[in-house]
Amino acid sequence: MAIKIKISSHGELNSEKNHVLSTDKIALQNPSDISLAITPEEVVQLEKVGGDLIVHLIDGAQINITGFFQFDEKSHLYFQDQDFEGQIWRADIPELPAEGSIHWTTDSRLTTAETAKAIRLLPADDSSLLPANDTSAQPTQGSSLFLGGLVALGGITAAALSSCT
């Protein structure tokens, strides 16, 4: 089964310079950002075979990414809703996985604009890709309080450890 696959150089995920193919097999010539027009829920397994990455889907189809692991610099795999619009997830794949099935997770669901900021495609203050009235890329008071709590907890832990030595 052919699916839409977007291939771009690092840092150009939202660029017009990327290539969109409808296929089930690609061969990389250099480290790349690969975005598949599927959601993570459609993926059963990621598998390393030599320098290649095979994405196994729920419907039994496979997507072969030849050369995914063959470069010194790491390639990145993304999943995105159909037609590459809306939410995007980055597959967190270990840098040097063993042969066979790969344990992986996905980063938080982000919009295309948030993802661009996260991987430094846009300046931190550029919200031009966000719809009007969308504040989803802005930190919330809750996240600030949470981070502050983590900092305080770290200080308490460090103090406790230093008093034990």
N, C-alpha and C positions, 0 to 999 in steps of 0.2 A: 504494500500500500504506500503510495507516494504521499508525503505531507510537505507543507511549505517549510523551508529551512532558510533562515537568513544568516549569511556569513559576512563578518566584517573584521577589520583590523581592530586590535585592542583600542578602546576608547572611542569607537565610531559606531556603537550600537544603534544610535538614533540618526546616523548620518544617511544622506542620500547616496553615498558612495558604496553602500553594501550591496551584496548580490542576494537575490531571492530566487530560490529554485523550488521546484515541486518534484521531489525525488525521495528515495529511501536510502541513498548512498552518496556520500561526498568524500573527497580526498583533500586534506589540508596541505597547503604548500608552506605555511608558516603558522606560528601561534595565532589563534583567532578567537573571536567571540562568536559562538554559534547559538542562534535562537531558533527553537522549534515551536511551531504553531500548535502546541498541545499544552495541556495543564499537567502538573506533577501527578495528579490523580490518575492519569492515563498511563503512567509508567509503572511497570511491574518490577523491572530490574535494570541496573546499569552493570555492564560487564567489560572488563579489560581483557583483550586478547592481543598479545604482543604490544604494539604501539597504538592499537585501535580501541575505540570506544563503541560498544554496541548497546543501543537503547532498546529494551524489550518492552512492548506495549501490551496493554490488557487484551486487545483484540488479536494478539498473536503476531502482529507485524513487528519488524525489526528495522531500526535505523542504524546504518553502519557509518561511523565517522573515522575514516582511515587517517592515521597520523596524529590523532588527538594527543597522545602521550609521547610523541617522538622528539619534541623540541625541548631545549633548555628552559625556555620561558613557557609558563603554563597557559593552556587554552582554557576558555571558560564556556560552560553550557548554561543556557537560559531556557526557560519554558515560558510561553506567552499565549494568551488567549488567541483564538482564531483571528487571522488577518493582522496579527501583530499589533493589536490595539488593547488598551486596558491594562490589566494586571500583568506583572512580570515577576518571575521567580528565578533566582540564581541557584543552580545546583552546587552544593558545597561538596566537592569531590576531593579526597585526599591528594596531596601533591604527587606521591609515588605509591599508588595502590598496588597490591599484589595481583597476580593473574587471577582471573575469575570474577565472581560477583563482588561488586564494590558497595560498601556501606556508605550511604550518602543521605544528606538532608537538604532542605531548601532554606534559603534566607527568607525573611519576612516578605509577605506580599507587598509589592511596591508598584506604584503607577510608573509609566514610562518616564515621566519628568522626575519623579523621586529617584528612580534608578539612575538616570543620567547624572543627577547631583551626587549620588552615592559613589559612582565610579568616576567622578570629576569630569563629566562631559560638559557640564554647565557650571558657571560660577555659582557659589552658594546662594547668592541673592537673586538669581534669575528664575522667575516663576512664569516665564512666558508660555511654557507648555502646559501649565495647569489651567483647567477651566476656571472661569470667573467664579469668585466666592469659594474656591477650593483652598482650604488651609491644611490639607492632609500632610503636606511636606513640612509644616511648621512644628517644632517641638511643643508638647503640651505641658501644662503645669505639673501634671501627674508624672510625666517622664522626668522632669527636672527634680521633683521631690524624690523620685525613686533613685536617680543617680546620686543625689545628695546623700541619701540614706546609705547607699553602697560605699561612698567615700567615708562616711562616718564609721561604718562597720569595719572598713579596712583599717582605719586609725585605731579603733578599739582592739582589733586583732593584733596589730603590730605592737601596741603597748603591752598587751598581755604576753606576747611572745618574748618581748625584750625583758620583761620582769622575771621570766622563767630561766633566763640564762645567766 
